[in-house]
Amino acid sequence: AWQWGKAASGVGSWQNYGYAVQWWLFGCFAVFLYVKLVLDELDPTRTEREEPDVPPLVQRQAPPPAEDDDDELAAYNRYLRSLHERSGG
């Protein structure tokens, strides 16, 4: 309220009017959100939505890595592959 008074007295600016309105909007939004959450808790059917008919996602397996001419890289790829197979993947 003091922001409104400061702006109305001519000492403040439009920024003071903005702050005065802003805090009322924040307060109203908080009350609205609280009421909505309480109503949703009391009546869960308010938030239930019909599930759309969406086909399940298809996961494609990555192709096996191509063996490189680099022996060190090929050995590292074999090591990673063995770790993957041990982990159940």
SULPEPE-V343925 format. One record per pair of residues at least 24 apart in sequence whose C-alpha atoms are under 10 Angstrom apart, sorted by the first residue. I is the first residue (numbers start at 1). GAP is how many residues later the second one is. Records with the same first field share a line. If there is no record, write none. Layout:
# SULPEPE-V343925
I = GAP  GAP
This chain:
# SULPEPE-V343925
none
